[in-house]
Amino acid sequence: MSRFYSPALTRRAFLTSAAAGAVGAMLPLSRQSPAIAAAVREIRLRAAPGRARLLPEPSGEISAWCYNGTAPGPEIRVRQGDRLRVEVENGLAEETTVHWHGVRVPHTMDGVPHLTQKPIGTGERFVYEFDAVDAGTFWYHPHQRSFEQVGRGLYGPLIIEEREPVRVDRDVTWVLGDWRLTKSGAVSEDFGNMHDIHHNGRVGNAVTINGRVPDTFSVSPGERIRLRLINGANARIFSPDFTGLQPVVIALDGQPVAPHVPDGGRVVLGPAMRADLILDMTGKPGSRVSIFDRFYEGLEYRLVDFVHAGSPLRERVPDWPLVLPANPLPEPDLETASRNEVVFNGGMMGEMVAQDMGESMGAGAPGGTVRDMKSMTGMMQAMNSGTAWFINGIAADEASHDMKPAMTLAWNKSHVIAMTNATAWHHPIHLHGHSFRVISRNGQPNRHREWQDTVLVSPREKVEIAFVADNPGDWMFHCHVLEHQAGGMMAVVRIA
């Protein structure tokens, strides 16, 4: 059963976090299983201004943008194989769309304005319809002016349950987010400012779980929990430290992974990324386990406390299986895969990093190529005029999503994309319409070769991903720091 749970809150927790600063289109027949049931789940979502309460009374509500009156929006939970039909009504004073992040939908259902659909105008409706092909933890959000619409609260969880889920006592969803608030407690109106765009994006000063600043989360001693983490923030990278609970990762970005304990007990989630954890509550009644977020050095903060309450459910950790059933993803063939080089440039200190990488990597390497191109001068001129970020020397127009494909990949063939981050900032890179294997980092094989749809690429890092391009159409490929996307770090990948 879903427990879309809001932990208890205190003003102390708020101050602690503030101190951190910080229709009917079908999928290709190859995706369909004869055993999939034809159940149709109909959902209605209305995007409109509303109110949200980040802190308990006597603190007041703040203005937010909501789905069905809540921020985050309601949890949508369906079974794998169901057909989902979502009617979206736009009650905003501007256009919007809904993107189903990580879900392998048909091209016309992807929710990218001007690329896959006409934006939903004020007072208009649009029906999204697609099959829940993959089980896993996903989420939904606008792709229209997302740096502001998401930042005001428009996002929500989408859970697609396995036909044979792992056994747990509770299945819990946490949507992690943050809000930038003024001293008066209102949402800051400085969306899309140049400082955020050129640096690390809009990092808020109030960290929330399911729309509330958290304090405690009540658990039963001996309880086993499946905790679904979703990073819905514009730019904040989360790295909760679960060391005291020995977390086991069983899925990343909705896709099963070999169960493993993350390094140091820390789970790193860039914006838009997800992780499913198994947590066994081994504490004694009345004990607490504090979870600290430690991604930003020197800005660590307590995220939440697990409080063991009540009688123990069991004396020993259960030996229930942890392996999730695989989703129907085609395995890329690395021997026959095409190879495609992508370089990310721009941002503050970007020219210095690109030049340094060019010198260290040698002539002809991606960093050196970008440094030596005549377009470097053009990029710097563009940055001075407001554009900040580039993919292979080209900045996208986020307002129109009107751009030529950066690369064209053969349909139903395997492809490798080698991505070099020649900037001073982290970039969570998201490819629409597909999941991919993360095969290497800086030339070293990736231990788990996990399937993801969003991969965090660190400054000066090179990451290689591989996938089968089995979903035809023009797909977005962009940084999910939403201010970086707005500043130009966005491209189109054509599958044809």
N, C-alpha and C positions, 0 to 999 in steps of 0.2 A: 504494500500500500504506500502511496505517496505521502510524505510528510513535508509539505512545503512550509517549513517551520521558521518562525522568527525567534531568535534567542532573546532572553530577557535583556533589558537595557538599563544603563545608568548614565548620568551626566559625566561621571568620571571616565567612562569608556569613550564618550564623545570627545572629551578633552585629550585623552591619550591618542586617539586616532587623528585628531586635528593636529597634534604635535608632530605627527609623522610627516606633515607637509605634503606630506605626500598622499473553355477550359478543357479539361478532359485530356490534355496531352499525356501520353503514356511514355514510360521509359522504354528503351530498346528491349526487344523481346528477349535478348540474351540475359537480361537482368531478372526476368520474371520466373518464379518458381511455381510449378503446377500445384504445389501444396498450399500456396498462399490463399488465405480466406479473402472473400470479397467484401468484408465488413467496411462500411463507410462511416467515418466519424465526422460530424458536421460541427464546426466551431464558428462563433462570431467574435470578432475583435473590433473594438472601436477605439481609435486613437484620438485623444482629445485632451485639452488642458484639465487639470484636476489638482488635488491636494495630496500631499504625502506627509507622514509623520515619521521622521527619522529617530526621534527620541520620545520616550513616554511622557505623559502629562506630568507636570504642568507645562512642559514645552509645547509650543504650538505647531501647527502644520505649516508646511511650506508649499509654494506653488510648484507644480511639476507637470510633466506631460505623461499621460497614463494610457495603458491599454485596459479597457473595461473598468476604469476608475482606480487602478492600482499601479504602483511603480515599485518593483518590476511588475510586468503584466502577469496574468494567470498562468499557472503551469498547465501546459497541454501534455496529456499523457495518453499514448495509444499503444497498441500491440504491433509488433513487427508483422508486416503483411497487410495491415489495415490501409485503407485509402482515406486520406485526410482531405477534407474540403473546408477551407477557411474563407469566410466572407469578411473582408476588411472594410470598414467604413471609416472615412477620414473626417474627423471632427476638428481638425486643426485649421488654422488660417493660412496654411501653406500646403504644398504638395507633399506626398509621402509615398512610401512603398514598404513592403515587408520582405526581407531576405531570410531564408531558412538556413541558418549558418551550419555548414557541415553536412547537410542533407543532400544526397545525390538526387536532385530533382531534374525534371526536363527543363530545357533552356528557357522556355516561356514562363516558367513558374519561379524563376530565380530572384525576382524582385529588384533588378538593377534598372534604374530609370534611364530611358532612352536607348538602352542596350537590349534589354529583354522585354520591356513593357513601357507603355506610356505611364507616367506618374499618376497616382491617384489624386485627383483634384479635391479641393474643399467641398464637402458634401457628397462626394462620389463614393462608389463601392467597387471593389475588385475581388473576384473569387480565385483563390489559389487552390489547386487540386493536384495531388500527387500521391504516389504509393510510398509507404514507410518501408523502404527496401532494407535499410540497415537498422539493427537495434543499436541503442546507445544514447548518450547524453548530448543533446544539441541545444540550440537556442535560436531565438528570432529577434530581429531588430530592423529598423529602417536602413535603406541604402541611399536615401535622399537627404542631403545635408546631415549626414549621420553624426558629424562632430558636434552638432547642437541637439539633434533629436534624441540621440542616445544619451548625451550628457544631461538632458532634462528628465530622463527616466524611461524612455521608450525602449524596452527590451524585456524578454521573458524566456523561461525555460521550456524546451520541448524534449520530452522523454519518450523514447521508443523502447518499450519493454521487450526483452527476449522471450521467445516461446519457452525457453528452458533457462530461467535466470538462476544465478547462484543463490544459495540459501543464506538468508540473513534474518535478523530479528526486526530490523527497520531499514527502509530505503529512504534516504534523506537527501534533499536537494538544497544546496547552498549557492545562490547567485551572489558572487562577490562583486562589489562595486564601490565607487567613491563619488563624492559630491564636492564641488567647490562652493563653499558658502562664504558669505560676507560676515562681518562682525555682528550684523543684526540677525543672522541666521537664514537669510534669503539666498537663493541660488545666484551666484555671481553671473552677470550678464556678459562677461568678457569672452564669449565664444569666438573661436577662430582668430585670436589675436596673434600677431606676428611672432612674439616671443615663444608661445606654445608651439607654433608651427615649425619654427626653426630649431627648437630644442627637443625635449622629450615628450611633448604633448601636454594635454590638460590633465594634470595630476591633482586630484581633489584633496581637501583637508578633513573630510569626514568619511571614514571607511564603513561600509555597510555590508550586512549579510541579509539577503532577501529584503532590502530596503530599510533595514533598521541598524542603527549603530549597536553592535553586540556587546554583551557583558558575560552572560553564562549560557551554557547549553546543558540541559539535564539529561543524564544517561543512567541506565541501570547497571550495577556491577555485573560483569559477566556477559553483557550484551554485545552482539555483533552487529555492526552498522555498515551499510553500504552508503558512503558519502560521495555524492556527485557534486563536484566543484565546477563552477562556470565563472570565468572571468568576463564580466560584462562592462568593465571600466573602459573609458576612452583610451587611457594610456598607462595606467598603473600596472606594473608587473607585481604579481603576488608570489610569495614564497613562504607559505606557512610551514612552520617547523613542528612536525608531529612526533618528534623523537621519542617522547615518553609513551607513545601509544603503538609504536612499531607498525606504521601503516604499510599496507601492501597495495601497490598499484595494480589494478586489473584491466583498466582501459584508459586510453588517451584519445582525446577528441572523438569520443564515442566508439572507437574501434578497439576490440580486445587486444591485449598485449600479454606476453608471458608474465605471470604474477611475480612481482619483485618488490623488494624494499628499496625506496629511492635513496640515493646517496645522502647520508647524514640525516635521514628522516624528513628531508625537505622536498616539497613539490613545487616546481617553478612553473608558473602559468603566466605567459604573456597575454595581452588583451585578446579575447575571443577563444582562448584555449580552454580545454576541459580535462578533468581527470576524475576517474572513479577509483575510490579507495575502499579497502576493507579495514575497519578499525575494530579491534577487540578491547572492550572496556575492562581492564584488569585491576582497576583500583578498588580500594575498600570503601564501604559506605561512608559518605561524608567527605571523601577526599576530592581534591581538585587537580586537574592537569591544565596548565596554562599553555596556550598555543600562541607563539610569537611569530610575527612576520619579519623575516630577516633579509629581504632582497636588497634593500637600499642600505648600504653600509653607513652606520652612524645614525640611521633613522629607524631603527628597529622599534616595533611597538607590539603591545599585547593585542591580539586579535579577538580572542574569546577564551573563556575557561570552560572545560568540561567538568561538570559537577556530578559525582556518583551519588545517586539517591535511591533509597528503597532497598529491598532485599535482593541479594544476588540471584540472578537467573540460573547460574551454573557455577561450579567451582573451577572448572578447567576450560581452557580455550577449545572450542569445538574443532574437530578435524574435517569439517565440511569442505568439499572441493571448491577451489577458487577460479578455475579456468572457465572463461566464458566461451560460448560457441562462436565460431568465426562467422563474419559477415561475408556475403557473396562478392568479394573483391577479386578482380583478375590480377594475377601475379605478373609483374613486369619482367621481361627477359632482358637482362643487362647486356648480354652478348650482342643482341640485335638492336638495342635501343639507340635512337638518335641522341646526340649530345648537344645541349643548348646552354650557352654561357649568358649569365645575367649579372650585371654589376649595379649596385645601389650606390648612389652618390648624393651629396648635398648636405644641407643642414649646417649649423654652426660648426666650425672647425673641419668641415667636410673636405675642403680643398687640401688642407694640411694632411689629413689622414690618407686621402687618395694618392697624394704625391709620395708620402712615406711608404705606402704599400707598393706603389709602382717601383720605387727604388729597391725595396727588399725582395720583391717578387721577380724582378728582372724584366727586360724588354719583352714585349709580346704577351705578358701575363695580363689578366683582366684589369688589375689596378694600374699597371703601366700603360695599357692601351688607353684607358680613360684619361690618364694624366696627359698623354701625348696628343690626344685628339684636339683638333681645333675647337671642338664643341665645348672644351673646358672654359674657354673665355665666354662663350655664349651662355653657359650654365651660370657662371658668376654674374653676368649681366642680368640674367633672369632672376636670380636670387635677390639682387638689389631691387628688382621691381615687384617682389612679393612672392614669386614662385620659389620653392625651397628645396624640392626633392626630385630625383631623376632616376629612371630605370633605363639603363643603357643610354644615358645622355638625353633622354626625352622626358619632359614633365607632362602629365596628363591634365586635362581640364576637368576637375571634379564636378563642376557645376552642370556640365552637359553630358558627361560620360561619352563624348563623341571623340573617338580616337581610332586610328588605324591599328590593326593587330601588330603587337610587338614580335610575335612569332606565330607561325602556322604549323601545327603538328598533325601528322597523319592519323586519321581515325582508326581506332582499334589496333594501333601499334604502340610499342613501348617507347618511352622517352625519359631521358635524364635531363634535369635542369640543375646546373651548377650555379649557385648563387653566392656572390662575393659581396660582403658588406664593407664598402670602402667609406664608411661614415663613422662618426664618434658616438652613435646612439644605437640602441637595440631596435630591431624591427621584427615584429611578428608577421610573417608573410603568409597570406591566405590565398589559396587557389579555389575558385568556385567550381562546383559541379563534379569534383573528384576528391578522392583521398589518395595519398601518396605515401610511399615508404621513405623514411629518412635513412639514407644508406651510409652517409659518412659526414664527418665534421673535420675540417682541416686535413683532409686526406686519410683520416683514421676511420676504419669501419665503425659504424654505430652499433653499440652492443645489442640492443633489442630490435633494431630495424623496424621501429614502430610505425604503424599507419597513423598519419595525421592529416588534417586539412589546413592547419596553421602551425608554422614552425618558427620558433624564436631564433633569430640570427643575431649573434652578439657582434659588437664592433670588431672590425678586422677579421671576422670569421668567414670561412667558406663552407657552405652546407650543400650537399648533393641530395636531391630527391628523385625518385623514380616512380612511374605510374603508367598504366595503360590508358590511353586517351579514348575511352569508350563512350563518352557522352558528347555528341556533336553539338557545335554551336560556338558562339563567341562568349568567352568567360572572363570575368574579372580576375586579376592577379595583382594584389596590392598589399601594402603595409596596413595592419589593423590598428596601429596607433592612428586614431581617426584624424588627428590634425596633420599627420604626415601624408595620409591619403588626400586630404583637402589641399595640401601643399604640392601635390604632383606625383607622389609615389604610388602610381596606379597605372596598369597597362591592361591590354586585352590579349588573351591567348585564344587563337582560333583553332578549333578542332574540326577538320574537314577531310 
